[in-house]
Amino acid sequence: MRSNGIKPEVLLLTVEDVAHALQICRTNTFHLIRTGEIKSVKIGRSRRITRDAVDDFVRRLADEAMPHR
C-alpha cells in the first residue's frame, strides 16, 4: 500500500476514494475536479481519477507551501 492509503493495483479511483485519501468531503473533491485542480476522466456517467492525478495535486500543494527564495 502506498503512503497515501490507496492500493497500488487500483488504476482509477472514485471521487469517494480520493476524498477519503485527501481527508476532504466529496463536495470539495468535485470542486477540485470542476476547477481543474485535479484531473479526471468520465466513464459513462461516473468520474474517475488516476492515482497520478492525485499525486500531482498533492505535489503542487506541497510546492506551493514551500517558501520561495
C-alpha distance (Angstrom), angle and dihedral (degrees) to the residues before:
residue distance angle dihedral
M1 . . .
R2 3.79 . .
S3 3.78 121.9 .
N4 3.82 90.8 -105.0
G5 3.81 91.3 64.5
I6 3.81 95.5 -111.4
K7 3.79 119.0 127.2
P8 3.83 109.1 -115.3
E9 3.81 95.4 -134.9
V10 3.83 92.6 61.6
L11 3.82 109.6 96.2
L12 3.80 100.6 -176.8
L13 3.78 124.8 32.5
T14 3.77 129.8 -153.0
V15 3.78 121.3 -123.5
E16 3.80 87.0 -107.8
D17 3.83 91.5 53.3
V18 3.80 90.8 52.5
A19 3.80 93.1 44.8
H20 3.79 89.5 52.4
A21 3.82 93.7 46.5
L22 3.83 91.9 49.3
Q23 3.81 92.3 39.9
I24 3.80 92.9 -126.0
C25 3.80 132.0 117.4
R26 3.82 126.2 -92.4
T27 3.79 90.7 -109.7
N28 3.81 92.2 57.7
T29 3.79 90.1 46.4
F30 3.81 91.1 53.3
H31 3.83 88.6 47.9
L32 3.83 90.6 54.0
I33 3.82 89.0 50.1
R34 3.80 93.4 46.4
T35 3.82 92.4 50.2
G36 3.81 91.9 46.9
E37 3.79 95.2 -115.6
I38 3.80 89.1 122.0
K39 3.79 117.1 33.5
S40 3.78 117.7 -136.1
V41 3.77 141.0 175.7
K42 3.77 128.8 -137.6
I43 3.79 120.0 -130.3
G44 3.77 109.2 -175.7
R45 3.79 104.4 -49.0
S46 3.81 94.3 -24.8
R47 3.80 130.7 93.9
R48 3.78 118.7 -138.6
I49 3.80 130.7 -175.1
T50 3.79 127.3 -154.9
R51 3.78 119.8 -127.9
D52 3.80 87.6 -121.2
A53 3.82 90.5 57.7
V54 3.82 90.1 54.2
D55 3.81 91.7 46.2
D56 3.83 90.8 48.9
F57 3.80 91.3 51.0
V58 3.80 92.7 50.1
R59 3.81 91.0 45.9
R60 3.83 90.7 52.7
L61 3.80 90.4 49.6
A62 3.80 90.7 51.4
D63 3.82 91.7 47.0
E64 3.81 91.0 51.1
A65 3.80 90.6 49.8
M66 3.81 92.4 54.4
P67 3.79 113.1 93.7
H68 3.79 111.8 -116.1
R69 3.79 118.1 -130.5
